[in-house]
Amino acid sequence: MRPRRIMFALTITVGLAVCGRAADKAVSKIYIAVIDFETIGAKSARPIGMQLADSVRLRLRRHKGGAIGVREVIDKLTTREFSGPISVKTDSKKVSAILTGKMAVNMGIYGTVRQAGREVRAEICCINLVNPKKPAVWTRTFTDNSERARGVIAQKIVEAALGNKEWRPPEYGDETEPGKFGKALNVNGDFESPGAKGWDTPDNAGTFIEADPRGAGKVLRLQTDLERDKWYEYRRKLRLGLASPGNPPKLKKDTSYGSVAGLEGVHYRSAWIKATPGRRYWLVADMKGKTEGIFFPKIFVKGYMEWSAHADALSELSLVELKLKPEAFAALPIARRKKLVQTDAAKHPERYRRECFRWYLACRNTDGAWKHYAAQFPPRGGLPANVKWFQIQVYAYWPPGTYLFDNVHMYDDPRQTAPLDEVKARTKNFDRSEELGREELRKRAQAEKK
């Protein structure tokens, strides 16, 4: 009985859409079914044809409610109750009968997918019955052999079906690395200057500046296969000035999920770098270390806003320096607390900066050999106006092991000729989370009063 109930609901929906078309001819009402694609070749629990069909459904749903007119994309479970995988060779008239007679939709996508090694080849047929007097049917072949073959082909299918180019986020490689840069904005990116100038002092437990194994010069080494608890306590004491890098603890090797690699990972931070709103930048680096899938080192560029005027508490380091316990600070009169915070913020403004921007250079390296990386940021538009300072943070975590870095340099984009406006995130209400949170709390409080 369940299929009959679903079909009844869909029939009513499409009936209303057809009536609505008479009143609103500017935007077509599109109801789509993506029938699982036939798979030819390697067998698996989830054939590539079904996976690709799922990807197409997902991408189509992103257009739901938009200007193109997509009103509904039938989910995979409902679709499978009416039809299994259909070959691209199937007569389009038979498929049209399924779409209109059983599923009550006015667009259908089906086809055949073959996979040979990394190459995926999809022969896809689209039946467009949005205008029943002028039905349109096309068959096209899409191929890709990249690591993202399924996503690339799904995007092409959706663009062909809707007749509209999809928005694509910027990706590494969209812009080639400039042949010549100006002066690096960060200091000592090659780690050659004595005393780790421009960077944290290495802790000699997880971070080291040492001789380059290739010969002359020095490199940064991050070690992540370490026992976690002893390392964590040492790092905290270092931060509070209660330990010395000259006397690091002896740490056992640990490659478990409870190791440093499996939990916090190892950061190595640069000195502060002054930021310029509206600018674009490049980060380049060399890295050696074997990575696995989605786990790879990242070189973060984090942006910070000035926040000392809004601070209402002391940092942990400031409490230690003032020889104050948190409980003692909390017990002070409000005026006294504010005075302490204001004085400390004037003396140590960097302790009160708040992160407001984050981007990273992805250092994927399945070969474990030295490799060069370069990318520009922000990915879109210019740097937001609230970013006043940068800090480069070299970071490694999983898999446990050794990671070497060299020539970590940040530059102004030499191709930029004028400031660029900030391009906001596409996520709805992205920059209103705090406001919306307060609004939700107000609603709850009002509901409780009632």
Backbone hydrogen bonds, N-H to C=O, Kabsch-Sander energy under -0.5 kcal/mol:
donor,donor_aa,acceptor,acceptor_aa,energy
5,R,1,M,-1.7
6,I,2,R,-2.1
7,M,3,P,-2.5
8,F,4,R,-2.0
9,A,5,R,-1.9
10,L,6,I,-2.2
11,T,7,M,-2.4
12,I,8,F,-1.9
13,T,9,A,-1.9
14,V,10,L,-2.6
15,G,11,T,-2.2
16,L,12,I,-2.2
17,A,13,T,-1.8
18,V,14,V,-2.5
19,C,15,G,-1.9
20,G,16,L,-2.3
21,R,17,A,-1.4
22,A,18,V,-0.8
22,A,19,C,-0.7
23,A,19,C,-0.7
24,D,20,G,-2.1
30,I,28,S,-0.7
30,I,69,G,-2.9
31,Y,29,K,-0.5
32,I,72,E,-2.6
33,A,107,M,-2.1
35,I,33,A,-0.7
35,I,109,I,-2.2
37,F,49,G,-1.0
38,E,86,I,-0.8
38,E,111,G,-2.8
40,I,113,V,-2.8
42,A,115,Q,-0.5
50,M,47,P,-0.6
51,Q,47,P,-2.1
52,L,48,I,-2.8
53,A,49,G,-2.0
54,D,50,M,-2.2
55,S,51,Q,-2.1
56,V,52,L,-2.2
57,R,53,A,-2.4
58,L,54,D,-2.4
59,R,55,S,-2.2
60,L,56,V,-2.4
61,R,57,R,-2.1
62,R,58,L,-0.9
62,R,59,R,-0.5
63,H,60,L,-1.8
64,K,61,R,-1.5
65,G,70,V,-3.0
66,G,63,H,-2.3
69,G,66,G,-0.8
71,R,30,I,-3.0
72,E,30,I,-1.4
74,I,32,I,-2.8
79,T,75,D,-2.2
80,R,76,K,-2.4
81,E,77,L,-1.0
81,E,78,T,-0.7
82,F,78,T,-0.7
82,F,79,T,-1.1
83,S,79,T,-1.7
86,I,36,D,-1.5
90,T,87,S,-1.5
94,K,91,D,-0.7
95,V,91,D,-1.7
96,S,92,S,-2.5
97,A,93,K,-1.7
98,I,94,K,-1.4
99,L,95,V,-2.5
100,T,96,S,-2.7
101,G,97,A,-2.3
102,K,97,A,-0.5
102,K,98,I,-1.5
103,M,98,I,-2.0
105,V,99,L,-2.1
106,N,31,Y,-1.6
107,M,31,Y,-1.2
108,G,127,I,-2.2
109,I,33,A,-2.1
110,Y,125,C,-2.3
111,G,86,I,-0.9
112,T,123,E,-2.4
113,V,38,E,-3.4
114,R,121,R,-3.0
115,Q,40,I,-0.9
116,A,119,E,-2.3
119,E,116,A,-1.6
120,V,144,D,-2.7
121,R,114,R,-3.2
122,A,142,F,-3.2
123,E,112,T,-3.1
123,E,121,R,-0.5
124,I,122,A,-0.7
124,I,140,R,-3.1
125,C,110,Y,-3.3
126,C,138,W,-2.5
127,I,108,G,-2.8
128,N,126,C,-0.6
128,N,136,A,-3.5
129,L,106,N,-2.9
129,L,127,I,-0.7
134,K,131,N,-1.7
136,A,128,N,-2.5
138,W,126,C,-1.9
140,R,124,I,-2.6
142,F,122,A,-2.8
144,D,120,V,-1.7
149,A,146,S,-1.2
152,V,148,R,-2.8
153,I,149,A,-2.6
154,A,150,R,-2.4
155,Q,151,G,-2.0
156,K,152,V,-1.9
157,I,153,I,-2.5
158,V,154,A,-2.3
159,E,155,Q,-2.5
160,A,156,K,-2.2
161,A,157,I,-2.6
162,L,158,V,-2.5
163,G,159,E,-1.2
164,N,159,E,-1.1
174,D,171,E,-2.0
185,L,410,M,-3.5
186,N,410,M,-0.6
191,F,188,N,-1.5
196,A,193,S,-1.0
197,K,194,P,-0.7
199,W,196,A,-2.0
200,D,269,R,-2.4
204,N,207,T,-2.2
208,F,221,R,-2.1
210,E,208,F,-0.5
210,E,219,V,-2.2
212,D,217,G,-2.5
215,G,212,D,-2.1
219,V,210,E,-2.6
220,L,405,F,-2.7
221,R,208,F,-3.0
222,L,403,Y,-2.9
223,Q,206,G,-2.6
224,T,222,L,-0.5
224,T,401,G,-2.6
225,D,401,G,-0.5
226,L,224,T,-1.7
227,E,252,K,-1.8
231,W,227,E,-0.9
232,Y,228,R,-3.0
233,E,229,D,-2.2
234,Y,230,K,-1.8
235,R,231,W,-2.5
236,R,232,Y,-2.1
237,K,233,E,-2.1
238,L,234,Y,-2.4
239,R,235,R,-2.2
240,L,236,R,-1.6
241,G,238,L,-1.5
242,L,237,K,-3.4
243,A,237,K,-0.7
247,N,244,S,-2.0
251,L,249,P,-0.7
254,D,225,D,-1.2
259,S,256,S,-1.6
260,V,226,L,-2.2
261,A,224,T,-1.5
263,L,259,S,-1.1
263,L,260,V,-0.5
265,G,260,V,-2.4
266,V,396,A,-3.0
268,Y,394,V,-1.9
270,S,392,I,-2.5
271,A,198,G,-2.5
273,I,390,F,-2.2
275,A,388,K,-2.3
278,G,383,L,-2.4
279,R,276,T,-1.7
281,Y,377,F,-3.8
282,W,411,Y,-2.5
283,L,375,A,-2.5
284,V,409,H,-2.6
285,A,373,Y,-2.1
286,D,406,D,-2.6
287,M,371,K,-2.3
288,K,404,L,-2.4
291,T,365,N,-2.3
292,E,295,F,-1.8
295,F,292,E,-2.8
296,F,294,I,-0.7
298,K,395,Y,-2.1
299,I,361,L,-1.8
300,F,298,K,-0.8
300,F,393,Q,-2.6
301,V,359,W,-3.1
302,K,300,F,-0.5
302,K,391,Q,-2.5
303,G,357,F,-2.7
304,Y,389,W,-2.7
305,M,354,R,-2.8
310,H,307,W,-1.6
311,A,307,W,-0.7
311,A,308,S,-0.8
319,L,315,S,-2.2
320,V,316,E,-2.0
321,E,317,L,-2.4
322,L,318,S,-2.2
323,K,320,V,-1.0
324,L,319,L,-3.0
329,F,325,K,-2.4
330,A,326,P,-2.4
331,A,327,E,-1.3
332,L,328,A,-0.5
332,L,329,F,-1.2
337,R,333,P,-2.3
338,K,334,I,-2.6
339,K,335,A,-2.0
340,L,336,R,-2.2
341,V,337,R,-2.4
342,Q,338,K,-2.6
343,T,339,K,-2.3
344,D,340,L,-2.4
345,A,341,V,-2.8
346,A,342,Q,-1.8
347,K,343,T,-1.5
348,H,344,D,-3.1
351,R,348,H,-1.5
352,Y,349,P,-1.7
353,R,350,E,-0.9
354,R,305,M,-2.2
356,C,303,G,-2.9
357,F,303,G,-1.5
359,W,301,V,-1.4
361,L,299,I,-2.0
362,A,360,Y,-0.6
363,C,297,P,-2.3
363,C,361,L,-0.5
364,R,362,A,-0.8
371,K,287,M,-1.7
373,Y,285,A,-3.0
375,A,283,L,-1.7
377,F,281,Y,-2.7
382,G,421,D,-1.9
383,L,279,R,-1.7
387,V,384,P,-1.4
388,K,304,Y,-2.7
388,K,386,N,-0.7
389,W,304,Y,-1.7
390,F,273,I,-3.2
391,Q,302,K,-1.5
393,Q,300,F,-2.7
394,V,268,Y,-2.7
395,Y,298,K,-2.2
396,A,266,V,-1.9
403,Y,222,L,-2.2
404,L,288,K,-2.8
405,F,220,L,-2.6
406,D,286,D,-2.1
408,V,189,G,-2.5
409,H,284,V,-2.0
409,H,407,N,-1.0
411,Y,282,W,-2.8
413,D,280,R,-2.3
416,Q,413,D,-1.3
420,L,278,G,-2.5
423,V,380,R,-0.6
424,K,422,E,-0.6
430,F,427,T,-1.8
432,R,429,N,-1.7
433,S,430,F,-0.6
436,L,432,R,-3.2
437,G,433,S,-2.1
438,R,434,E,-2.1
439,E,435,E,-2.1
440,E,436,L,-2.3
441,L,437,G,-2.1
442,R,438,R,-2.2
443,K,439,E,-2.0
444,R,440,E,-2.1
445,A,441,L,-2.3
446,Q,442,R,-2.3
447,A,443,K,-2.2
448,E,444,R,-2.3
449,K,445,A,-1.7
450,K,446,Q,-1.8
